[in-house]
Amino acid sequence: MELDSRKVRLSMVNACISNKSLARRAGVSVGTVNRILRKNSKVNTDTLGKLSKALNIPPASLLKE
């Protein structure tokens, strides 16, 4: 699944959280978050679920259309 980096950034702004905070909340590395924010990235369903839960949004809202 391919994440839309723009949607992830917008969700982070709406939640008022930084890269480090998102990584900590989601239980992923800061490097993973930074990679996702630099470009549209393919992620597995586990990572998608962790990010969406940390941002309190549905997983589908982070995917590239």
PyMOL Python script that loads the backbone (N, CA, C, O; Angstrom):
from pymol import cmd

cmd.read_pdbstr("""\
ATOM      1  N   MET A   1       0.841  -1.173   0.000  1.00  0.00           N
ATOM      2  CA  MET A   1       0.000   0.000   0.000  1.00  0.00           C
ATOM      3  C   MET A   1       0.888   1.238   0.000  1.00  0.00           C
ATOM      4  O   MET A   1       1.912   1.299   0.680  1.00  0.00           O
ATOM      5  N   GLU A   2       0.467   2.208  -0.774  1.00  0.00           N
ATOM      6  CA  GLU A   2       1.274   3.416  -0.884  1.00  0.00           C
ATOM      7  C   GLU A   2       0.626   4.561  -0.110  1.00  0.00           C
ATOM      8  O   GLU A   2      -0.524   4.931  -0.344  1.00  0.00           O
ATOM      9  N   LEU A   3       1.408   5.105   0.819  1.00  0.00           N
ATOM     10  CA  LEU A   3       0.947   6.248   1.598  1.00  0.00           C
ATOM     11  C   LEU A   3       1.156   7.533   0.812  1.00  0.00           C
ATOM     12  O   LEU A   3       2.104   7.649   0.035  1.00  0.00           O
ATOM     13  N   ASP A   4       0.277   8.484   1.017  1.00  0.00           N
ATOM     14  CA  ASP A   4       0.403   9.807   0.422  1.00  0.00           C
ATOM     15  C   ASP A   4       1.078  10.696   1.460  1.00  0.00           C
ATOM     16  O   ASP A   4       0.478  11.025   2.483  1.00  0.00           O
ATOM     17  N   SER A   5       2.314  11.081   1.202  1.00  0.00           N
ATOM     18  CA  SER A   5       3.078  11.860   2.185  1.00  0.00           C
ATOM     19  C   SER A   5       2.380  13.174   2.521  1.00  0.00           C
ATOM     20  O   SER A   5       2.461  13.651   3.653  1.00  0.00           O
ATOM     21  N   ARG A   6       1.694  13.762   1.539  1.00  0.00           N
ATOM     22  CA  ARG A   6       0.976  15.021   1.784  1.00  0.00           C
ATOM     23  C   ARG A   6      -0.142  14.819   2.808  1.00  0.00           C
ATOM     24  O   ARG A   6      -0.356  15.663   3.679  1.00  0.00           O
ATOM     25  N   LYS A   7      -0.840  13.714   2.699  1.00  0.00           N
ATOM     26  CA  LYS A   7      -1.933  13.421   3.631  1.00  0.00           C
ATOM     27  C   LYS A   7      -1.395  13.148   5.034  1.00  0.00           C
ATOM     28  O   LYS A   7      -2.007  13.536   6.029  1.00  0.00           O
ATOM     29  N   VAL A   8      -0.250  12.481   5.102  1.00  0.00           N
ATOM     30  CA  VAL A   8       0.355  12.213   6.415  1.00  0.00           C
ATOM     31  C   VAL A   8       0.763  13.537   7.063  1.00  0.00           C
ATOM     32  O   VAL A   8       0.489  13.764   8.241  1.00  0.00           O
ATOM     33  N   ARG A   9       1.416  14.407   6.293  1.00  0.00           N
ATOM     34  CA  ARG A   9       1.825  15.718   6.828  1.00  0.00           C
ATOM     35  C   ARG A   9       0.630  16.523   7.319  1.00  0.00           C
ATOM     36  O   ARG A   9       0.663  17.095   8.409  1.00  0.00           O
ATOM     37  N   LEU A  10      -0.431  16.566   6.506  1.00  0.00           N
ATOM     38  CA  LEU A  10      -1.626  17.315   6.882  1.00  0.00           C
ATOM     39  C   LEU A  10      -2.243  16.753   8.160  1.00  0.00           C
ATOM     40  O   LEU A  10      -2.684  17.510   9.025  1.00  0.00           O
ATOM     41  N   SER A  11      -2.274  15.443   8.276  1.00  0.00           N
ATOM     42  CA  SER A  11      -2.814  14.810   9.486  1.00  0.00           C
ATOM     43  C   SER A  11      -1.963  15.133  10.704  1.00  0.00           C
ATOM     44  O   SER A  11      -2.486  15.314  11.803  1.00  0.00           O
ATOM     45  N   MET A  12      -0.646  15.206  10.509  1.00  0.00           N
ATOM     46  CA  MET A  12       0.248  15.565  11.611  1.00  0.00           C
ATOM     47  C   MET A  12       0.015  17.007  12.044  1.00  0.00           C
ATOM     48  O   MET A  12       0.004  17.304  13.238  1.00  0.00           O
ATOM     49  N   VAL A  13      -0.171  17.897  11.085  1.00  0.00           N
ATOM     50  CA  VAL A  13      -0.438  19.309  11.407  1.00  0.00           C
ATOM     51  C   VAL A  13      -1.756  19.414  12.168  1.00  0.00           C
ATOM     52  O   VAL A  13      -1.840  20.114  13.178  1.00  0.00           O
ATOM     53  N   ASN A  14      -2.780  18.723  11.685  1.00  0.00           N
ATOM     54  CA  ASN A  14      -4.082  18.761  12.359  1.00  0.00           C
ATOM     55  C   ASN A  14      -4.004  18.222  13.783  1.00  0.00           C
ATOM     56  O   ASN A  14      -4.712  18.698  14.670  1.00  0.00           O
ATOM     57  N   ALA A  15      -3.145  17.233  14.001  1.00  0.00           N
ATOM     58  CA  ALA A  15      -2.986  16.647  15.335  1.00  0.00           C
ATOM     59  C   ALA A  15      -1.940  17.393  16.170  1.00  0.00           C
ATOM     60  O   ALA A  15      -1.751  17.087  17.348  1.00  0.00           O
ATOM     61  N   CYS A  16      -1.263  18.369  15.562  1.00  0.00           N
ATOM     62  CA  CYS A  16      -0.227  19.159  16.248  1.00  0.00           C
ATOM     63  C   CYS A  16       0.882  18.269  16.811  1.00  0.00           C
ATOM     64  O   CYS A  16       1.272  18.414  17.969  1.00  0.00           O
ATOM     65  N   ILE A  17       1.388  17.347  15.987  1.00  0.00           N
ATOM     66  CA  ILE A  17       2.465  16.482  16.455  1.00  0.00           C
ATOM     67  C   ILE A  17       3.650  16.515  15.478  1.00  0.00           C
ATOM     68  O   ILE A  17       3.490  16.747  14.280  1.00  0.00           O
ATOM     69  N   SER A  18       4.812  16.280  16.023  1.00  0.00           N
ATOM     70  CA  SER A  18       6.055  16.280  15.253  1.00  0.00           C
ATOM     71  C   SER A  18       6.380  14.880  14.743  1.00  0.00           C
ATOM     72  O   SER A  18       5.693  13.909  15.062  1.00  0.00           O
ATOM     73  N   ASN A  19       7.435  14.799  13.948  1.00  0.00           N
ATOM     74  CA  ASN A  19       7.905  13.505  13.451  1.00  0.00           C
ATOM     75  C   ASN A  19       8.213  12.564  14.609  1.00  0.00           C
ATOM     76  O   ASN A  19       7.807  11.402  14.610  1.00  0.00           O
ATOM     77  N   LYS A  20       8.935  13.087  15.592  1.00  0.00           N
ATOM     78  CA  LYS A  20       9.320  12.260  16.748  1.00  0.00           C
ATOM     79  C   LYS A  20       8.095  11.797  17.526  1.00  0.00           C
ATOM     80  O   LYS A  20       8.017  10.642  17.944  1.00  0.00           O
ATOM     81  N   SER A  21       7.142  12.700  17.719  1.00  0.00           N
ATOM     82  CA  SER A  21       5.933  12.340  18.458  1.00  0.00           C
ATOM     83  C   SER A  21       5.133  11.267  17.723  1.00  0.00           C
ATOM     84  O   SER A  21       4.629  10.326  18.336  1.00  0.00           O
ATOM     85  N   LEU A  22       5.025  11.418  16.409  1.00  0.00           N
ATOM     86  CA  LEU A  22       4.292  10.412  15.632  1.00  0.00           C
ATOM     87  C   LEU A  22       4.989   9.064  15.724  1.00  0.00           C
ATOM     88  O   LEU A  22       4.337   8.036  15.911  1.00  0.00           O
ATOM     89  N   ALA A  23       6.303   9.062  15.595  1.00  0.00           N
ATOM     90  CA  ALA A  23       7.057   7.811  15.689  1.00  0.00           C
ATOM     91  C   ALA A  23       6.849   7.154  17.053  1.00  0.00           C
ATOM     92  O   ALA A  23       6.629   5.946  17.144  1.00  0.00           O
ATOM     93  N   ARG A  24       6.919   7.950  18.093  1.00  0.00           N
ATOM     94  CA  ARG A  24       6.757   7.418  19.449  1.00  0.00           C
ATOM     95  C   ARG A  24       5.344   6.867  19.649  1.00  0.00           C
ATOM     96  O   ARG A  24       5.174   5.766  20.173  1.00  0.00           O
ATOM     97  N   ARG A  25       4.337   7.629  19.234  1.00  0.00           N
ATOM     98  CA  ARG A  25       2.941   7.193  19.399  1.00  0.00           C
ATOM     99  C   ARG A  25       2.644   5.935  18.585  1.00  0.00           C
ATOM    100  O   ARG A  25       1.904   5.057  19.031  1.00  0.00           O
ATOM    101  N   ALA A  26       3.225   5.857  17.392  1.00  0.00           N
ATOM    102  CA  ALA A  26       2.935   4.739  16.501  1.00  0.00           C
ATOM    103  C   ALA A  26       3.814   3.521  16.783  1.00  0.00           C
ATOM    104  O   ALA A  26       3.506   2.419  16.330  1.00  0.00           O
ATOM    105  N   GLY A  27       4.898   3.709  17.523  1.00  0.00           N
ATOM    106  CA  GLY A  27       5.794   2.599  17.799  1.00  0.00           C
ATOM    107  C   GLY A  27       6.642   2.217  16.597  1.00  0.00           C
ATOM    108  O   GLY A  27       6.984   1.048  16.414  1.00  0.00           O
ATOM    109  N   VAL A  28       6.980   3.214  15.774  1.00  0.00           N
ATOM    110  CA  VAL A  28       7.874   3.001  14.633  1.00  0.00           C
ATOM    111  C   VAL A  28       9.074   3.918  14.796  1.00  0.00           C
ATOM    112  O   VAL A  28       9.070   4.811  15.644  1.00  0.00           O
ATOM    113  N   SER A  29      10.090   3.702  13.993  1.00  0.00           N
ATOM    114  CA  SER A  29      11.282   4.533  14.111  1.00  0.00           C
ATOM    115  C   SER A  29      11.053   5.909  13.494  1.00  0.00           C
ATOM    116  O   SER A  29      10.197   6.090  12.628  1.00  0.00           O
ATOM    117  N   VAL A  30      11.843   6.873  13.965  1.00  0.00           N
ATOM    118  CA  VAL A  30      11.788   8.220  13.396  1.00  0.00           C
ATOM    119  C   VAL A  30      12.211   8.150  11.929  1.00  0.00           C
ATOM    120  O   VAL A  30      11.684   8.888  11.097  1.00  0.00           O
ATOM    121  N   GLY A  31      13.152   7.275  11.612  1.00  0.00           N
ATOM    122  CA  GLY A  31      13.581   7.088  10.230  1.00  0.00           C
ATOM    123  C   GLY A  31      12.443   6.662   9.316  1.00  0.00           C
ATOM    124  O   GLY A  31      12.355   7.108   8.172  1.00  0.00           O
ATOM    125  N   THR A  32      11.573   5.800   9.824  1.00  0.00           N
ATOM    126  CA  THR A  32      10.410   5.370   9.048  1.00  0.00           C
ATOM    127  C   THR A  32       9.492   6.548   8.769  1.00  0.00           C
ATOM    128  O   THR A  32       9.037   6.736   7.640  1.00  0.00           O
ATOM    129  N   VAL A  33       9.224   7.334   9.787  1.00  0.00           N
ATOM    130  CA  VAL A  33       8.370   8.513   9.616  1.00  0.00           C
ATOM    131  C   VAL A  33       9.008   9.489   8.630  1.00  0.00           C
ATOM    132  O   VAL A  33       8.328  10.011   7.747  1.00  0.00           O
ATOM    133  N   ASN A  34      10.296   9.734   8.774  1.00  0.00           N
ATOM    134  CA  ASN A  34      10.978  10.659   7.870  1.00  0.00           C
ATOM    135  C   ASN A  34      10.946  10.172   6.429  1.00  0.00           C
ATOM    136  O   ASN A  34      10.764  10.970   5.509  1.00  0.00           O
ATOM    137  N   ARG A  35      11.121   8.868   6.223  1.00  0.00           N
ATOM    138  CA  ARG A  35      11.067   8.298   4.873  1.00  0.00           C
ATOM    139  C   ARG A  35       9.687   8.500   4.266  1.00  0.00           C
ATOM    140  O   ARG A  35       9.565   8.847   3.091  1.00  0.00           O
ATOM    141  N   ILE A  36       8.659   8.284   5.059  1.00  0.00           N
ATOM    142  CA  ILE A  36       7.285   8.464   4.589  1.00  0.00           C
ATOM    143  C   ILE A  36       7.031   9.922   4.227  1.00  0.00           C
ATOM    144  O   ILE A  36       6.358  10.203   3.235  1.00  0.00           O
ATOM    145  N   LEU A  37       7.555  10.845   5.009  1.00  0.00           N
ATOM    146  CA  LEU A  37       7.315  12.261   4.764  1.00  0.00           C
ATOM    147  C   LEU A  37       8.114  12.803   3.578  1.00  0.00           C
ATOM    148  O   LEU A  37       7.696  13.777   2.952  1.00  0.00           O
ATOM    149  N   ARG A  38       9.244  12.193   3.262  1.00  0.00           N
ATOM    150  CA  ARG A  38      10.068  12.642   2.130  1.00  0.00           C
ATOM    151  C   ARG A  38       9.430  12.313   0.792  1.00  0.00           C
ATOM    152  O   ARG A  38       9.541  13.085  -0.160  1.00  0.00           O
ATOM    153  N   LYS A  39       8.768  11.177   0.717  1.00  0.00           N
ATOM    154  CA  LYS A  39       8.168  10.745  -0.545  1.00  0.00           C
ATOM    155  C   LYS A  39       7.028   9.788  -0.244  1.00  0.00           C
ATOM    156  O   LYS A  39       6.914   9.259   0.862  1.00  0.00           O
ATOM    157  N   ASN A  40       6.200   9.578  -1.235  1.00  0.00           N
ATOM    158  CA  ASN A  40       5.146   8.580  -1.093  1.00  0.00           C
ATOM    159  C   ASN A  40       5.817   7.229  -0.934  1.00  0.00           C
ATOM    160  O   ASN A  40       6.635   6.841  -1.768  1.00  0.00           O
ATOM    161  N   SER A  41       5.485   6.515   0.115  1.00  0.00           N
ATOM    162  CA  SER A  41       6.162   5.257   0.434  1.00  0.00           C
ATOM    163  C   SER A  41       5.186   4.104   0.523  1.00  0.00           C
ATOM    164  O   SER A  41       4.027   4.261   0.905  1.00  0.00           O
ATOM    165  N   LYS A  42       5.693   2.949   0.158  1.00  0.00           N
ATOM    166  CA  LYS A  42       4.913   1.729   0.353  1.00  0.00           C
ATOM    167  C   LYS A  42       5.148   1.253   1.783  1.00  0.00           C
ATOM    168  O   LYS A  42       6.284   1.200   2.255  1.00  0.00           O
ATOM    169  N   VAL A  43       4.062   0.912   2.458  1.00  0.00           N
ATOM    170  CA  VAL A  43       4.152   0.412   3.830  1.00  0.00           C
ATOM    171  C   VAL A  43       3.283  -0.829   3.956  1.00  0.00           C
ATOM    172  O   VAL A  43       2.369  -1.051   3.162  1.00  0.00           O
ATOM    173  N   ASN A  44       3.584  -1.625   4.960  1.00  0.00           N
ATOM    174  CA  ASN A  44       2.748  -2.808   5.192  1.00  0.00           C
ATOM    175  C   ASN A  44       1.522  -2.403   6.014  1.00  0.00           C
ATOM    176  O   ASN A  44       1.451  -1.293   6.542  1.00  0.00           O
ATOM    177  N   THR A  45       0.577  -3.308   6.109  1.00  0.00           N
ATOM    178  CA  THR A  45      -0.677  -2.995   6.797  1.00  0.00           C
ATOM    179  C   THR A  45      -0.457  -2.716   8.283  1.00  0.00           C
ATOM    180  O   THR A  45      -1.186  -1.923   8.879  1.00  0.00           O
ATOM    181  N   ASP A  46       0.532  -3.357   8.876  1.00  0.00           N
ATOM    182  CA  ASP A  46       0.830  -3.137  10.289  1.00  0.00           C
ATOM    183  C   ASP A  46       1.250  -1.688  10.540  1.00  0.00           C
ATOM    184  O   ASP A  46       0.750  -1.040  11.459  1.00  0.00           O
ATOM    185  N   THR A  47       2.171  -1.188   9.716  1.00  0.00           N
ATOM    186  CA  THR A  47       2.640   0.191   9.860  1.00  0.00           C
ATOM    187  C   THR A  47       1.514   1.171   9.575  1.00  0.00           C
ATOM    188  O   THR A  47       1.366   2.167  10.284  1.00  0.00           O
ATOM    189  N   LEU A  48       0.725   0.902   8.553  1.00  0.00           N
ATOM    190  CA  LEU A  48      -0.417   1.764   8.234  1.00  0.00           C
ATOM    191  C   LEU A  48      -1.367   1.854   9.424  1.00  0.00           C
ATOM    192  O   LEU A  48      -1.832   2.938   9.777  1.00  0.00           O
ATOM    193  N   GLY A  49      -1.649   0.717  10.032  1.00  0.00           N
ATOM    194  CA  GLY A  49      -2.537   0.693  11.195  1.00  0.00           C
ATOM    195  C   GLY A  49      -1.972   1.471  12.366  1.00  0.00           C
ATOM    196  O   GLY A  49      -2.699   2.196  13.045  1.00  0.00           O
ATOM    197  N   LYS A  50      -0.684   1.324  12.606  1.00  0.00           N
ATOM    198  CA  LYS A  50      -0.045   2.042  13.716  1.00  0.00           C
ATOM    199  C   LYS A  50      -0.094   3.552  13.501  1.00  0.00           C
ATOM    200  O   LYS A  50      -0.396   4.310  14.423  1.00  0.00           O
ATOM    201  N   LEU A  51       0.206   3.980  12.273  1.00  0.00           N
ATOM    202  CA  LEU A  51       0.193   5.419  11.979  1.00  0.00           C
ATOM    203  C   LEU A  51      -1.217   5.991  12.091  1.00  0.00           C
ATOM    204  O   LEU A  51      -1.413   7.057  12.675  1.00  0.00           O
ATOM    205  N   SER A  52      -2.182   5.295  11.542  1.00  0.00           N
ATOM    206  CA  SER A  52      -3.549   5.812  11.582  1.00  0.00           C
ATOM    207  C   SER A  52      -4.080   5.859  13.013  1.00  0.00           C
ATOM    208  O   SER A  52      -4.809   6.782  13.379  1.00  0.00           O
ATOM    209  N   LYS A  53      -3.718   4.876  13.809  1.00  0.00           N
ATOM    210  CA  LYS A  53      -4.146   4.875  15.210  1.00  0.00           C
ATOM    211  C   LYS A  53      -3.497   6.033  15.973  1.00  0.00           C
ATOM    212  O   LYS A  53      -4.146   6.697  16.781  1.00  0.00           O
ATOM    213  N   ALA A  54      -2.206   6.266  15.705  1.00  0.00           N
ATOM    214  CA  ALA A  54      -1.495   7.358  16.372  1.00  0.00           C
ATOM    215  C   ALA A  54      -2.067   8.716  15.975  1.00  0.00           C
ATOM    216  O   ALA A  54      -2.060   9.654  16.772  1.00  0.00           O
ATOM    217  N   LEU A  55      -2.566   8.820  14.733  1.00  0.00           N
ATOM    218  CA  LEU A  55      -3.139  10.080  14.256  1.00  0.00           C
ATOM    219  C   LEU A  55      -4.646  10.155  14.499  1.00  0.00           C
ATOM    220  O   LEU A  55      -5.269  11.189  14.260  1.00  0.00           O
ATOM    221  N   ASN A  56      -5.221   9.061  14.971  1.00  0.00           N
ATOM    222  CA  ASN A  56      -6.647   8.980  15.277  1.00  0.00           C
ATOM    223  C   ASN A  56      -7.508   9.251  14.044  1.00  0.00           C
ATOM    224  O   ASN A  56      -8.473  10.014  14.094  1.00  0.00           O
ATOM    225  N   ILE A  57      -7.130   8.601  12.925  1.00  0.00           N
ATOM    226  CA  ILE A  57      -7.864   8.738  11.671  1.00  0.00           C
ATOM    227  C   ILE A  57      -7.986   7.354  11.023  1.00  0.00           C
ATOM    228  O   ILE A  57      -7.233   6.443  11.366  1.00  0.00           O
ATOM    229  N   PRO A  58      -8.923   7.194  10.095  1.00  0.00           N
ATOM    230  CA  PRO A  58      -9.056   5.898   9.410  1.00  0.00           C
ATOM    231  C   PRO A  58      -7.835   5.622   8.527  1.00  0.00           C
ATOM    232  O   PRO A  58      -7.308   6.546   7.908  1.00  0.00           O
ATOM    233  N   PRO A  59      -7.385   4.387   8.461  1.00  0.00           N
ATOM    234  CA  PRO A  59      -6.224   4.052   7.636  1.00  0.00           C
ATOM    235  C   PRO A  59      -6.352   4.471   6.179  1.00  0.00           C
ATOM    236  O   PRO A  59      -5.379   4.927   5.577  1.00  0.00           O
ATOM    237  N   ALA A  60      -7.523   4.323   5.618  1.00  0.00           N
ATOM    238  CA  ALA A  60      -7.721   4.657   4.203  1.00  0.00           C
ATOM    239  C   ALA A  60      -7.463   6.137   3.903  1.00  0.00           C
ATOM    240  O   ALA A  60      -7.153   6.495   2.767  1.00  0.00           O
ATOM    241  N   SER A  61      -7.588   6.979   4.900  1.00  0.00           N
ATOM    242  CA  SER A  61      -7.394   8.420   4.665  1.00  0.00           C
ATOM    243  C   SER A  61      -5.930   8.780   4.451  1.00  0.00           C
ATOM    244  O   SER A  61      -5.629   9.911   4.068  1.00  0.00           O
ATOM    245  N   LEU A  62      -5.015   7.846   4.689  1.00  0.00           N
ATOM    246  CA  LEU A  62      -3.589   8.099   4.476  1.00  0.00           C
ATOM    247  C   LEU A  62      -3.079   7.539   3.161  1.00  0.00           C
ATOM    248  O   LEU A  62      -1.938   7.797   2.776  1.00  0.00           O
ATOM    249  N   LEU A  63      -3.908   6.781   2.475  1.00  0.00           N
ATOM    250  CA  LEU A  63      -3.470   6.114   1.245  1.00  0.00           C
ATOM    251  C   LEU A  63      -3.557   7.026   0.033  1.00  0.00           C
ATOM    252  O   LEU A  63      -4.404   7.916  -0.047  1.00  0.00           O
ATOM    253  N   LYS A  64      -2.659   6.778  -0.901  1.00  0.00           N
ATOM    254  CA  LYS A  64      -2.656   7.520  -2.156  1.00  0.00           C
ATOM    255  C   LYS A  64      -3.845   7.052  -2.974  1.00  0.00           C
ATOM    256  O   LYS A  64      -4.135   5.857  -3.029  1.00  0.00           O
ATOM    257  N   GLU A  65      -4.523   7.977  -3.599  1.00  0.00           N
ATOM    258  CA  GLU A  65      -5.715   7.632  -4.399  1.00  0.00           C
ATOM    259  C   GLU A  65      -5.339   7.231  -5.792  1.00  0.00           C
ATOM    260  O   GLU A  65      -6.212   6.911  -6.598  1.00  0.00           O
TER     261      GLU A  65
END
""", "prot")
cmd.dss("prot")
cmd.show_as("cartoon", "prot")
cmd.util.cbc("prot")
cmd.orient("prot")
